[in-house]
Structures are given as C-alpha cells and as structure tokens.
Amino acid sequence: MNNEENLVSDFRLRFEAAEKKAGMRMVFSTLFAFALFDLNLFLLYLLLVRYETMLAPIRAFVSSQTDFVAGIGCLLLSCSVFLLASLIPILFLRDQIKRARQIPPFKCPHCQNSVAKEKQRNVVQWTGYCPLCKVKLMEGKFASTAEVKEHSEKIWKTEKRVVRFSWIATLAGIPIGIAIYLWSLSTAEAAGGTVRGHWAIPFLTLVIPVMLWGISKFSGNEYNATIQLFHEIENQT
Ligand SMILES: [Zn+2]
C-alpha cells in the first residue's frame, strides 16, 4: 500500500468519525438554539408586561387607526418580535456551522482542499468521490445516479408531506385563533377599550408553514451536485 492509499483509507475513518461528531454537535446546537428562542420570547413577554404602562400611547395610536391598518400593524409587530427573538439563535447556529467546517478531517487527502461545507460533505458521503479533484476517497452510500434519484425522490416526498401537514395544522389552528380573537374582543370591551386590528390574530399561525416551505426550497440542491459529479466521473472513464 503506497502512501496515498494509506492517506485515503485514513481519510475514510477520520471522515466518518468527524461526520458523526459534527452531526451530534449540530443536533445539540439546534436544540440549544430552540431553547434560546423560547427564552428570548419569554424575556420579551416579561419586558412587555413590566413596561405595560409605557404602551398606553401606542395603544391609543393603534385605536385611532382603521381596523385594517391596526391589523397589519399587529402582524408586522408580531413578525418583528419573532425575528428579534430568533436573531441570537440564528447567529449562534451560524457560528456553530462555521466551527464545524474547521474540523481538519474534512480535507481531501488528494488535493488538500477542504470539503467541510455541508453540501460537499454530503456529496463525499454519497458518492465516495472528492467533489473538487474527483478522486475516489471511499465507498459511497450510492453507487449510481439512479440510486441517488430514487433516494432524493423519497426525501422530497417526505418534505412535501411535512409542509402539507404543517398547513393542515395551521388551518386547524385558525379556529383556535378565532376563539382567541373573540375572547380578546370581549375582554377589551369589558375593559371599556376598543383595541382594533384583532382580526390579525388568527393569521399569526401562518408563519410556521411559510417558514417550513422556505426551508424545503433551500434544501435538496446537493442531490443535483451529487448527480452531476456522478455524470462527470462516468464521462471520465
Ligand atoms: Zn480532492
């Protein structure tokens, strides 16, 4: 066994161990980010409760607007609270992804280039080839484009199912939103106030399926990269 073959067989072991480690790390980071998000929402809620009296002029301003404008304002406000609460978790996750890319085993032993990006790592795992110098590094998960296509089709169908399910869950959530809407109207009336724009409450649940749809749009392009790499390798031989 010459030196390069040795390096390549080492690569497989190190790559698999590093992949496992990076995967675990991402799972924990994601869980932590979600916890952070919940904590932020809770802190924002506490702030709102603490400085409730300061909100009186805003409430008066909202009440002076038409119902439609107030509702749009309510939607925008909720979206900004949502974004504000997710800002720190997103920055944290980005940092974690960056750190995961610096793990040394994700370096091709042949061309010395880093294959640490999520997409490139997947391509290495699936094809067994380095996507940059197209040298075989290890046994890939898939042997041909047909297998990749079959697998990606399955993933794509699952994603579609998740998005569909979240839409159904959201539509089911709208009656709950309407119930909260009616309840908020009655409490506002009982308090003698007329806070407008409460019609926006049932629509707030729409944020989740729109987000999931966005995520599913961004994922899946490494399948194309994998198929393309297979084509290039098949053309070479
Ligand atoms: Zn390479």
Residues whose N, C-alpha, C, O or C-beta is under 5 A from the ligand:
A	BS01	ZN	C108 H110 C111 C130 L132 C133 K134
